[in-house]
């Protein structure tokens, strides 16, 4: 996958905040995809200042793995909530650059619009990759909400300053909900539906759940990039 370098990454926290504010003007809050045949999950793991990024491409709706890619990088940007894209983005972009089977949609284990400057990792990289993307986070960064119902599929809106910035979605009974928000080139209704359609009985949707596990395997040196012929054939 190719992408444009819209800004430098080696910047100060103050400059990073300014870049986020400027990039927010480019967000497209409309569904720009018709049919999803391939979906990507992306996540990153750290050991000190070493980043281990993993991207998995799945066929959809059966969610069979058709491609895996990885990258590692030394990170210099500090850990600052709200600016994690500058710490995690370069390694993930290096991984997406290796991807051969381009997805129709990406689910990030990260925030999207549900961010103080509306520029979580899912939105930031969605804009750079020019790709529909969804943020699917395990915790809340900003905003207020009511607890959703206990049944799978129940959700409540996440709001900040009178603006709806995401949804709190129950994906499994008896466990904490997750925080779903628009990344780029989609809408909230479609984002919620895609996350639920990717559920396989776990709290997290399968693309981001397996991408998280993959990133942990990369960090542990136990990575296997091999994809079977059967899995590969299902992606085309």
Legacy VTK file of the C-alpha trace (Angstrom):
# vtk DataFile Version 3.0
C-alpha trace
ASCII
DATASET POLYDATA
POINTS 236 float
0.000 0.000 0.000
1.200 3.482 -0.841
0.589 6.606 1.204
1.513 10.265 1.205
3.783 11.908 3.768
1.492 14.687 4.940
3.745 15.893 7.748
7.027 15.132 9.565
6.962 12.715 12.516
10.051 13.848 14.393
8.448 16.911 15.996
7.890 18.408 19.437
4.665 17.652 21.363
3.514 21.219 20.701
4.040 20.823 16.958
2.337 17.413 17.058
-0.779 19.007 18.583
-0.765 21.687 15.882
-0.475 19.024 13.161
-3.443 17.158 14.615
-5.555 20.311 14.589
-4.715 20.915 10.923
-5.312 17.283 9.925
-8.742 17.334 11.583
-9.903 19.599 8.737
-9.420 16.645 6.354
-11.658 14.140 8.155
-14.463 12.717 6.017
-17.401 11.718 8.213
-19.318 9.909 5.486
-19.384 6.282 4.419
-17.186 6.037 1.308
-17.280 2.271 0.788
-20.037 0.147 -0.715
-19.011 -3.456 -0.166
-16.312 -4.751 2.148
-14.561 -7.855 0.830
-11.307 -7.419 2.743
-10.783 -5.887 6.160
-7.587 -5.137 8.064
-6.799 -5.228 11.758
-3.848 -3.194 13.021
-2.162 -2.915 16.396
1.208 -2.267 17.989
3.070 -3.481 21.040
6.037 -1.988 22.888
9.036 -3.154 24.818
10.637 -0.005 26.178
11.093 2.275 23.185
10.975 -0.551 20.665
7.722 -0.787 18.673
6.357 -4.020 17.188
3.596 -3.397 14.652
1.332 -5.983 13.105
-1.284 -5.799 10.345
-3.518 -8.704 9.320
-5.731 -8.711 6.223
-8.903 -10.798 6.407
-11.536 -11.781 3.898
-14.982 -10.522 4.907
-17.470 -11.625 6.178
-15.838 -15.009 6.929
-12.731 -13.380 8.468
-10.179 -15.816 7.123
-6.597 -14.556 7.255
-5.128 -13.835 3.814
-2.038 -11.772 4.648
0.130 -10.798 7.620
2.792 -8.104 7.722
5.003 -6.753 10.480
7.577 -4.051 11.215
9.696 -3.031 14.165
11.142 0.385 14.913
12.978 2.332 17.561
10.734 5.077 18.913
11.891 8.477 20.130
8.571 10.299 20.614
7.500 10.203 24.294
4.380 8.490 25.615
1.802 11.294 25.817
-1.937 10.463 25.881
-3.597 12.189 22.938
-0.393 12.122 20.877
0.086 8.379 20.566
-0.114 8.532 16.760
3.309 10.180 16.745
4.705 7.302 18.778
2.905 4.472 16.982
2.191 5.814 13.488
5.570 5.406 11.764
5.908 1.691 12.593
2.335 0.985 11.533
2.790 2.883 8.268
5.945 0.868 7.583
3.842 -2.257 8.038
1.029 -1.075 5.765
3.627 -0.229 3.124
4.383 -3.975 2.883
0.723 -4.976 2.452
0.019 -6.500 -0.964
-3.720 -7.257 -0.642
-5.246 -3.824 -0.065
-8.184 -3.831 2.364
-11.462 -1.983 1.918
-11.573 -0.976 5.586
-9.210 -0.906 8.583
-10.091 -1.441 12.245
-7.495 0.015 14.612
-7.114 -0.936 18.258
-7.153 2.786 19.029
-9.286 5.909 19.196
-10.662 7.625 16.119
-12.807 10.738 16.416
-13.118 10.138 20.181
-10.092 12.307 20.875
-9.659 15.842 22.294
-8.661 17.165 18.844
-10.737 14.532 16.985
-7.503 12.967 15.752
-6.918 9.559 17.311
-4.641 7.042 15.628
-7.478 5.519 13.564
-8.369 8.929 12.122
-4.775 10.077 11.716
-3.651 7.000 9.775
-6.962 6.738 7.932
-6.288 10.184 6.455
-2.662 9.398 5.606
-3.562 6.049 4.016
-6.676 7.602 2.413
-8.603 4.574 3.624
-11.921 4.037 5.453
-11.046 3.341 9.070
-12.646 2.696 12.456
-11.327 3.295 15.948
-12.089 0.520 18.410
-10.634 1.245 21.855
-10.814 -0.584 25.167
-11.002 2.585 27.276
-12.361 6.123 27.045
-10.029 9.023 26.335
-12.547 11.864 26.311
-16.302 12.447 26.470
-19.223 11.351 28.610
-21.716 8.538 28.152
-24.301 6.287 29.751
-23.667 2.596 30.210
-25.274 0.599 27.374
-27.671 -2.284 27.912
-26.301 -5.707 28.771
-27.342 -7.443 25.562
-24.894 -7.826 22.685
-25.344 -4.963 20.226
-26.610 -2.457 22.784
-24.854 0.889 22.682
-24.997 4.431 24.004
-23.577 7.580 22.458
-20.277 9.088 23.553
-20.510 12.877 23.573
-18.104 15.746 24.144
-18.999 19.434 24.122
-22.395 18.758 22.577
-20.848 16.670 19.768
-21.335 12.950 19.262
-17.821 11.533 18.941
-18.471 7.795 19.184
-20.434 5.023 20.832
-20.034 2.707 23.793
-20.857 -0.731 22.393
-21.652 -3.976 24.192
-19.967 -6.729 22.205
-20.216 -9.511 24.802
-22.506 -10.065 27.760
-20.919 -9.782 31.163
-17.811 -7.852 30.065
-16.997 -4.173 29.730
-18.163 -2.428 26.525
-15.748 -0.993 23.957
-15.469 2.513 22.538
-16.152 2.740 18.803
-15.598 5.902 16.799
-15.285 7.046 13.223
-11.782 6.987 11.867
-12.090 8.324 8.328
-14.417 7.886 5.340
-17.188 6.201 7.315
-20.071 7.094 9.621
-20.871 6.024 13.165
-23.768 3.713 12.258
-21.599 1.823 9.754
-18.702 1.708 12.210
-20.839 0.123 14.914
-22.308 -2.389 12.464
-18.878 -3.419 11.133
-17.502 -3.912 14.635
-20.471 -6.096 15.585
-20.292 -8.009 12.288
-16.652 -8.803 13.105
-17.514 -10.197 16.529
-16.655 -13.809 17.211
-17.714 -14.101 20.830
-14.934 -11.949 22.260
-14.949 -8.418 23.632
-12.908 -7.087 20.700
-13.776 -7.555 17.017
-11.728 -10.321 15.461
-9.499 -8.123 13.220
-8.214 -5.947 16.069
-8.160 -8.841 18.568
-5.943 -10.975 16.349
-3.829 -7.975 15.339
-3.203 -7.339 19.050
-2.192 -10.973 19.554
0.021 -10.797 16.460
1.827 -7.689 17.726
2.470 -9.466 21.027
3.863 -12.474 19.145
6.184 -10.220 17.155
7.454 -8.698 20.396
8.014 -12.162 21.814
9.883 -13.351 18.734
7.278 -16.020 17.975
5.895 -14.569 14.772
4.770 -16.695 11.837
3.908 -14.830 8.620
2.925 -17.984 6.737
-0.613 -18.007 5.339
-2.048 -21.244 3.969
-3.080 -21.620 0.344
-6.665 -22.110 1.481
-6.674 -18.876 3.427
-5.066 -16.959 0.579
-7.538 -18.207 -2.027
-10.440 -16.915 0.046
-9.176 -13.350 -0.205
-9.657 -12.921 -3.943
LINES 1 237
236 0 1 2 3 4 5 6 7 8 9 10 11 12 13 14 15 16 17 18 19 20 21 22 23 24 25 26 27 28 29 30 31 32 33 34 35 36 37 38 39 40 41 42 43 44 45 46 47 48 49 50 51 52 53 54 55 56 57 58 59 60 61 62 63 64 65 66 67 68 69 70 71 72 73 74 75 76 77 78 79 80 81 82 83 84 85 86 87 88 89 90 91 92 93 94 95 96 97 98 99 100 101 102 103 104 105 106 107 108 109 110 111 112 113 114 115 116 117 118 119 120 121 122 123 124 125 126 127 128 129 130 131 132 133 134 135 136 137 138 139 140 141 142 143 144 145 146 147 148 149 150 151 152 153 154 155 156 157 158 159 160 161 162 163 164 165 166 167 168 169 170 171 172 173 174 175 176 177 178 179 180 181 182 183 184 185 186 187 188 189 190 191 192 193 194 195 196 197 198 199 200 201 202 203 204 205 206 207 208 209 210 211 212 213 214 215 216 217 218 219 220 221 222 223 224 225 226 227 228 229 230 231 232 233 234 235
